Every structure is written in structure tokens, then in C-alpha cells.
Amino acid sequence: MDDIEKRIDTLERKLDAILQSVERTRRYFMMFLVASLLMVVLPLLGLAIVIPKVLRLYTSVL
């Protein structure tokens, strides 16, 4: 019985280490996803604001 308990303890420690690794990877993935979305969405919003102003200025010069 003692051997089985040691193996169970070892497996529990390994599972805890795997869980920590998976949670860390999930956090990194979420940060990467948010950063990627910001890098796409913010320039698009900027263009949506700047393009009408440029067009208005361009048509007023003509």
C-alpha cells in the first residue's frame, strides 16, 4: 500500500505542475489575443476618424 500512496502523491504533484503550466499558457494566450486585437482595432478607429477630416479638407481646397 505504501508504494501506491507514493505513486499517487507523485502523480498529484505532477498534475499540479501541469495545471500551473496550462494556466500560465492560457494567460499568455489571452494577453497575446488582446494585444493583437488592439493592434488591429485602434488603427481602424483612427482611420475612421482621420479619413473624413482629410476628405473634407481635400474637397474644400478644390
Backbone torsions as a table, in degrees:
resi	resn	phi	psi	omega
1	MET	NA	-34.1	-176.5
2	ASP	-63.5	-37.4	179.9
3	ASP	-65.1	-40.4	179.9
4	ILE	-66.0	-40.8	179.2
5	GLU	-64.6	-38.8	177.7
6	LYS	-63.9	-42.8	179.1
7	ARG	-64.8	-40.0	178.4
8	ILE	-63.9	-43.1	177.8
9	ASP	-61.6	-43.0	179.0
10	THR	-62.4	-44.5	179.2
11	LEU	-64.2	-38.4	177.9
12	GLU	-63.3	-41.9	178.7
13	ARG	-64.3	-40.8	178.6
14	LYS	-65.4	-41.2	178.2
15	LEU	-64.4	-38.2	176.5
16	ASP	-63.4	-40.4	178.7
17	ALA	-65.6	-39.7	178.1
18	ILE	-64.9	-42.0	179.3
19	LEU	-61.5	-43.2	178.2
20	GLN	-62.5	-41.8	179.6
21	SER	-64.7	-42.2	179.9
22	VAL	-65.7	-42.3	179.2
23	GLU	-64.7	-40.7	178.2
24	ARG	-63.1	-43.4	178.5
25	THR	-63.7	-40.3	178.8
26	ARG	-62.7	-42.3	178.8
27	ARG	-63.4	-44.2	178.3
28	TYR	-61.9	-41.3	179.8
29	PHE	-64.0	-42.1	178.9
30	MET	-64.6	-42.1	178.1
31	MET	-63.0	-40.7	178.4
32	PHE	-64.8	-40.1	179.8
33	LEU	-64.9	-45.4	179.5
34	VAL	-63.9	-44.6	179.7
35	ALA	-62.6	-40.5	178.9
36	SER	-64.7	-43.5	178.9
37	LEU	-63.1	-41.5	178.4
38	LEU	-63.6	-37.9	-179.7
39	MET	-68.7	-20.7	178.2
40	VAL	-95.9	-44.8	-172.6
41	VAL	-73.3	-43.9	-177.8
42	LEU	-61.6	-45.3	175.8
43	PRO	-63.1	-36.3	177.6
44	LEU	-64.2	-40.7	176.6
45	LEU	-64.9	-40.8	177.4
46	GLY	-60.9	-43.2	178.0
47	LEU	-64.9	-37.3	179.2
48	ALA	-63.9	-26.8	179.0
49	ILE	-88.3	-39.7	-173.3
50	VAL	-78.3	-40.7	-174.9
51	ILE	-59.1	-46.1	177.8
52	PRO	-61.3	-37.8	178.4
53	LYS	-64.8	-43.1	179.5
54	VAL	-65.0	-43.0	178.8
55	LEU	-63.9	-40.5	178.8
56	ARG	-63.4	-43.3	178.8
57	LEU	-65.3	-42.6	-179.3
58	TYR	-64.1	-43.9	180.0
59	THR	-71.2	-28.6	178.7
60	SER	-73.5	-26.7	178.9
61	VAL	-75.1	-34.3	179.9
62	LEU	-72.3	NA	NA
